[in-house]
Each structure stands twice: as C-alpha cells, then as structure tokens.
Amino acid sequence: MATLLAVLAVVLGAPPAFGQTVGDKLRGQVREGLESEKEKRKRKKQRKQEQAADKKEVVKEPAEKKTPAAPPSKGGDGSPLFSFSTEDDGSGEDSDAPAKPEGPPLPVRVFGEDFMLDLTLGFGVRGWLPQQYEAIDVDAEHYFTFTVDVKAKLFGFLNIRQGYYESNSVSGPRTEEAAVAAQIGKYAPKAIWLLGVVGVPVSRAWEPIVRYESRAFETRAQRKQGVTTAVCTIPRDATLMVDGCEGELLDEPGERLKVISGFETFVAGVRYDHSKRSGAVVSNEKIKGKFPPVYAGVGLMSYRKPYQLVFGQDVISDEFLFDGRFRGAGLALGTELGGGLDNYYAKIDAQAGLGEVSLTEELTLRELLGQVCSGATTDVCVEDEFLVGYVQGTATLGYRWPLIRVAPTLILEPTIKAGGASFFLVDTVVDEGEEATSPTVNWDFLWSARMSLLIPF
C-alpha cells in the first residue's frame, strides 16, 4: 500500500504532506479511491474474459435421451384405477372447511358507517444500525417506546390512513429541518416517530395521498480501541482551507461525539385499489385478486448522521469525521398484501432516485468529485462523470387476532418493520467493453418490533 501511494503521489502530482490543507488531503484521498475503483473494474473485466475463454474449451456432451413417461394404468373397462370426486354431496356444507364462529361480522363497531375510528395503543422497541467504519464506531441506542396510532374514515370520503406518534418520553428529539417534533431533551436519549397519511378518494378506486414520516435518534461516534490515527471532526461551517483541525480532535480512544440524527420521508402521490375498497380502517375483508392496492408518486427523503467518506467497502478518509446530511428525490412506490382479521398482512414502501451527500455547508460529495476530476493528470475520471443515487424502503409484517368479539372488538396486533437507505455513485461515463460500477457511499438499517391493542369504534 505504501508503494502504491508513493506512485500515485508522483503520477498525480500531489503536493508534499507537509503544509497540506484539509481540502488538499481530502481531494488526494478521493483521487486514490477513484483510481482503486477503476482498477477493480479492469480486474472484473479480465476475470470475465478468462471465464468466457474457459467455457469455449469445454466440450458439450450430447443430452441424454429421455424416455417418455408411461400412461396411467387403467382398469379392464378402460377407466382409471384411481379417481377423485369433487362433486357436492348434497349437504350444502364443506366437511373440510373450519367451522365459522357464531356472532355478528367483525369488527363490531360502536358508531355507524359515517364515523369509523381505529385507536391503537402499543409498546415496542426501535433501533437504527448505522454504517460502521474502520476507525470509528457509530452507535444509535435501541429505544423502548410507547405508541399511539389513529386511523379513521369520516363521512364515507375522508381517509386518515395513519396518524401515528411514537416516543420513549413526553418530549423527543428532532432534526433541524423538522418542525413537527419537540426540541431535543438534554438529560436522556430519546427517539420519536411521527407519521401521517391523509387521502381524499376521487372515485371508488383512486385516492390522492400525502404521507410524512419523521424519526430521530441520539447517536454517538467514538474512535475504536487500538486505532492510532487521530480523527478530526469537521464542523458544518468548516472551510477545509486550513492546515489543521478546526473541529474537535478525537485523539483518545473512548472520546465521543454526539449528533442528533434524524430520518425523514415525504410522499405525494395517488393510491389505486383495484377492488374499490378505499376504507382506511380495519375490516374483515382480505385483499383479493391478482392486483393488490398500490400507490405511486414523488418521494423526498432527508437525514443526518456521523459520516466518514466511503467507496464500497473502503474508507477513503479515516482521519476526518463529518456531520453528514443525506437528501434525495425520486419515485415513490408502495403496496399492501393480505389483511383482514385472523390473518397476516404486509406493507412495502420504497423510494429511488437521485440524491446528494453534503459533507459541509459549502461542500457536497459530487462537488468534491468534480474538483478531483477537473484537476486530475491521469485518466482517473472526467468532469461530471458521477451522479449520486439512492434507494430507501421499509417492509412491514403484522397479524391481527380478535380477542373480544363484541362491541368494541379488541384486536391484538404484533408487527415488525425493517428497512433503511443506501446512497451510491452512478458512473455515467463507461468505456467501451467495460461495465459501469456503482460503489456505495453510505447505508443505514432501521428496524422495530411492536405489540399493540387495536380498538375499532
């Protein structure tokens, strides 16, 4: 590795280490990372060519001739020896079907059809697993939380599909961009999730929706035990033109940097239900047919966390720690499966599009790549070669079990959720005969498990 760095320094015309600014060091490290990605692409191409050459040398053996299967045995009169009857026995009942429970259709509600309200109270645990680095541990604690969820169908046309609040205390943290949550508390780590989905059906099948989610965690970053490199925290207002560390220097193992990390998503779109069942409240009707309810629209997402610059599996700069901001805009999609009572249900929500990774207030990842590419003296890249893409999604699995079959029906509802987000580079300039690469620059995994009591009114 030392030899490679020495060669790159000569070829790229890198200035001597003494007197380099933070920006000079960062651009040199990024240039090295880009060169590494090019080398990986060439090695991948060579392996494919070798595999293709090996396949040509393999002599194909003639396929073994298959013997046709013998026809089913028949009796003396030509009829099959075994047969299965599907005719009704005249009783009008399916002997194999489970007995239907007696009583009114579930769920039994208190109010009429003009005012349907589902109140859910629950508790659970929520976690965020941020990407880890070679020199830095990023930790977001698991939180035990209480939840309040409200769904409603009012006067047959207004659907409140989710009005959801989750926290482990009365007040919770928020990101600087989110004005819907309380100011962060100073005495204990807290987590908050605020979600809302409102729709007004324009027909029995089509329904415009607006969806917003906000989650926030208190995260901590510290230098790993055994790491000798001092890590410099880069403030958001840093200029990167100074020869030294403007922020806090984590030069002792165990020293921590606290960051309020938030995760927000917004969707504006339209929902289509082929079965024309537009109700937002729970019912005993399962989602049927080959085409489940879906929604599509424009999606936005934003979050922040302690971040070190990464290309794929390699940390480009392990001596700088940023308060990174991640933003994206693209296509949002979602669907629902299953449903009803005494049955499983599943939900999938996803986004994909173009994103931005902000290292400081004045520098984004793409701007940094442009500075490296425009100043490169070798064929590392060309200007405007790279874009930043992102994917984000959440999968939910739950079960609804009626405990009491009178008004109001009490329904036990365990659920689990898993998802996250990933940002990656998109190489828009690919040489002939090569394959495009898309090294990841960040990933995060979020999960939760909850036990709730649903009360339909």
N, C-alpha and C positions, 0 to 999 in steps of 0.2 A: 504493500500500500504506500509506503514511503517513497519508493521508486516511482510509482505512478503519479503521485502528487508532484514530485520533482520535475518529471517530464511535462506534465500539464502546465506547471508554472512557467517553464521555458517556452513552450509552444504558444500558450495563450498570452504570453507577455504579462503575467501577473506581477504586480509591484512587490517589493520585499515586504515580509511580515511586519518589520519594524515601521511604525508610523502609519499603518493602515487604519482607515476609519472603519466603523462598524458596517457601513454600507459596502465598502470595498471587500471586506471579508465575506459578507453575505453573498455578494454577486459572484465572487470566486467559488464559493461552495456550491451555489446553484449551477454555475457553469460545469463544475465537476459532475454534479448529479445528472445533468442533461447528457454529458458525454457518456456516462455509465449506462443511461437508458438506450443510447444509440448502439453501444457495444452489445447489450442484451438482445436488441433486435437482430443484429447481424448474426449472433450465435444461434438464435432461434431459426433464422433462415437457413443457416448451414445445416442444422440438425434435420430440418425438413427435407433438404435436398439429399442428404445421406440416407434418410429413411425411404425416400422415393426411389433412389438407386438400388437399395436393398430389395425392395418389392419387385423390381424388374427382374432380378436374378432368381426369384422364387418360381419354380415350375409348378403350374397348376395341375393337380391330379384330376382325372375325369370323375365327375359326380357319380356316386353310386346310384344305380337304377332302382327306383322304388317299386316295390310290389304292391299292386292295388289291394286295398282292404277288402276282405270277404264280405259279401252282403249279409244282413242279419238273417239268423236262422228262422225258418218258417215251419209251421205245422203241416200236417198232411193235406189240409184243405187250402193251403197257401196263405193262411193268416199268420201274423207274427206270434211267436210264442209268448211274448210279454207285451202288455198294453196298459196305459194309464188313462183312466177316465177322468174328464174334467166337467162332466155334466152335473147339474144341480140335482140333489137327491130329493127335491120337493119340499124340504123342510123350511126353505127360505132363510136359513142361517148357515154361516160358515163355521163348521165344527172346529176348525183350527184357529180361528180368529180369537184374540183375547176378549174377555167379557168387558163391555163398556161400563164405566162407572155410572151409577144412577145419580140423578140430580140435574140442576139447571146447567146450561152451557157455560163453560169457563172462559174468561174470568167473570165472576159475579161482581157487578159494579154498584156503587151507591147512587150515583147521579145518572141522568139519562144520556142519550146519544149526543146531545148538544154540548155536553161538558164532560170530557173524558180526561182524567188526570192520573198519571202514574208517578208515585213517590217512591224513591229508592233510598234506603239508608244502609250504609255498609262500612266496612273497615278492611284494611289490607296493607300491603307492603309494596313500595315502589323503589326502583333502582335505576341508576344510569351508570353504564360501564363505558368510560371514555377510552379513546385510543391511548396505549401506553408507549413509552419511549425508552431508549437505551439508558439515558442518564437521568430521566425524570419520572417519578411516579405521580400520576394524576388520579385523585381519589374523590369520588362522589358517594357519600354515605347512602345506605338504604334507609328509607323512612317508613315508619308505621303511621298510617294516615286514616282519617275518617272521611266519609264521602256523603254528599247529598246530591241526588240526581232527580230532575223533574222532566217528564215528557207530557205533552198534552195535545189533544185535538179539540179545538174550540169551534162551535157552531158549524161543524162539518167542512170548514175550508182552511182554517189556520192550523198548521202543524208546528209544534215546538218539539223537534226530534231529540234535543238534548239541551238541558240547562244544568250544567254539572260543575260542582265545586269540590275540590279535594285539598286537604291540608292536614298537617300534624299539629297545628296550633291555631289560635284565633287569627293571628296575623301571619302573613307569609312573605317570602321574598319576591322580587320581580326583576326583570331586566330593565335597563334604562329606557328601552323602546316601548315597553308595555305599560300602559296607563290604567289597566283594569285590575291590577293587584296592589296590595298594600306595600309600603316601604319595608325593606328587609329589617328583620329584628337583629339585635346585636348580641343577644345572650344565649341563643341556642340555634343550631342549624334547623332550617325549616324547608319544607317543599310544598309547592302549590300547583294545582292543575285546574284551569278554568276552561271549560269547553262549551260552546254554544252552536246549535244548528237550528235555523229557522227556515221554514218553507211555506209558500202560499201556492197551492195547486192551481194551475190554469186550466186543467182538464182532469179527468179521472186517471190519466196515465202520466202526465207531465207535471213537474213541480220544480220551480226555481228554488235554489237553496243558497244560504250563506253560512259558512262554517268557520269558526275561530277556535284555536287551542293555544293555551299558554301554560308552560311548565317551567319551573325554576328550581335550581338546586344551589346549595353552597358547596363549591368544590375547592380542593386544596392540591397544590403541586409542591413537591419537595424533591431534593436531589437524592438519588439512590445511595444506599450504603456501598462503599467500595469504589465509587466514582471519584476520580481525582480532578476532573475538569470543573472549574468554577462556572456556574451557569448565571448569565446576566438576564434579568427580567427587563424587557423592552416596554417602556410606557407607551400609552396610546398616542401621546403628543410628541414622541421622540422624532428627531430629525435624521438620525442614522449618519450624521456627518461628523460626529465627534470621535476622537481617538480614546475610547474608554467606555465604561458602562454608566449610562445615565440613570438606570433604574436600580433596584435592589440586587445585590450580588449574593447569590446562594452559594457561598464558598464553604459551608459546613454541612455534612450530612444531617438530615433531620430538620433543617430550616425550611419553613413553609411559606408559600404564597397563597393567599385566599382570593378567590374570584367568584363572584356571583354569576353563575352560568344559567342562562335561560334558553328555552327551546319553544319557538312559536311557529304556527302554521295558519294559513288563511286560504279559504277556497270560496270562489263564487262560480256557480255553475247551475246545471239543471239535472234533475233526477227523473229517470224513466222507469216506470213499473209496468211491465207487460201484463201482469194480472189485474191491473187497475185497482190495486189495494193501496191507497195512498195514506192510510192511517199511520200516525207516528206512535200510538200507544200499543201495548202488548195485546195480542189476541191469540186465540187457539188455532188460528189459520196458519198452516205451514206454507212456506214459499214453494209453489209448484211450477211445473213447466220446465222447458229446456232453457229458457231465457230469464235469469233472475233479475231483480231490480239493480240498476246501475246508475251512477252519476258521472258526469264529466264536466270539466270547467277549467278555469285558470287557477293555478296554485302559487302561493307565495310562502316562503319559509325563511326563518332567521334564528340564529342562536350564537352564543359566545362561550368560550372556554379557554383554559390554558393550553397553548399550542406550540409545538415545535415543527419546523418545516420538514415534510416527509415526501419522498417519491417512492411509491410502492412500499417495500419493506425496509428501505434505507432512510435513516435520519440524515438530512442534508446538513443541518447545523445543530449540533448538540450543545453549543455554548450560548445559544440565545433562546429565551422563553418569551413568547408573545401572548398578549391578551387578544386572542384571535376572534374575529367576527366572521360568520359564515352566512351568506344570503343567497337566495335562488328564486327564480321564477320559471314556471313551465306549465305542463299539462297535468291536471289532477284527475284521477280516476278512482272509482270505488264500487263495491258490490256487497250484497248480503246473500247468505245461504241459510237454509234450514228455517228455524223459527218455530213459533207455536209454544205449547206447554208440554211438559214431559218429553222434551226433545232438545237436541243440541242446536246451536246457531253459530254462525261465523260471519265476521265482517272484515273486509280488506279495504284499506285506504292507502293510496300511493300518489307520489308526485315524481316528475322527471323533467329536467330542463337544463338551462344554463345558469351557472352560479358565479359567486365571487368570494374570494378569501381575502379578507382585509387584515394585514399584519399590523399596521399603524393607521392613524387618521390620514396620512399622506401617501401610504404605500400599500398596494394590493399585490397579490401573487402574480397576476398577469402583467402588471406594470414592472415588477421585478424581472420577470422572464423577458420582457421587451428590452429592458436595459442590458441584460446579459447577452441577448441575441444580437442587438444592434452593435455591441462592442466586441463581438467575438471575432477572432482572427482565424478560426478554423471552421470547418463545416459542422458545427455543433447544432445550429438551428438557424432559421431565418426569422426575420421580424414578423410578428402577427401569425406565427405558426401555431400557437397553442391557444385553446379555449379551455374554460373550466366548466365541467358538467356536474350534475348532482342527481341522486335518486334518494327518495325518502318514502318510508312506508310504515304501516302498522297493521298487524293481524290480531284479531280478537276472537277468542273461542269461549263460549259460555253454555250454560244449561239452565233451564227453568223448570223447577219442581214445585207444583202446588202443594202447600202444607195444609191449608184450610180451604174447603170447597164451598164456603158460604160468603155472604157479602160482609166486608170486603174480602176477597180472596187473598191469602198471604202466599207469596211465591218466593222460594229460596233460589238465589241466583249466584252461583260461583262463576267467576270469569278469570281468564288470564289474557295478558296482552304482551306482545313482543314486537319490536321494530327498531327503527333507527334511521340513520342517514349516512351517506357516503359522498364525498367530493373527489373528483378525479380530473386529470388532464386529458384533453381531447387533442390529438395531433392531427391538424388539418392539412399538413403537407407530408406526403408519403412518397418516397422514391419508388420508381418502377421496380417491381419484383419484391418489394418489402411489404410487411404488414404493419398497420397502424397499431400503436400501443397506447394504452390509457392507464398510466400508473395512478394509483390512488394517492391523494394528498391528505385525506382525513377520513375517519369513520367513527361512529358512535352507536352504541346499542342501548336501548331503553326497554324496560320490562316492568310488569306489575302483576300482582295476584290479589284478588278481592273476593270477599264473601258478603253478599248483600241480601236484604229483605225488601222485595218489591210489593207495594200496596196499591192496587188499582182502585180508584174512586170513581 
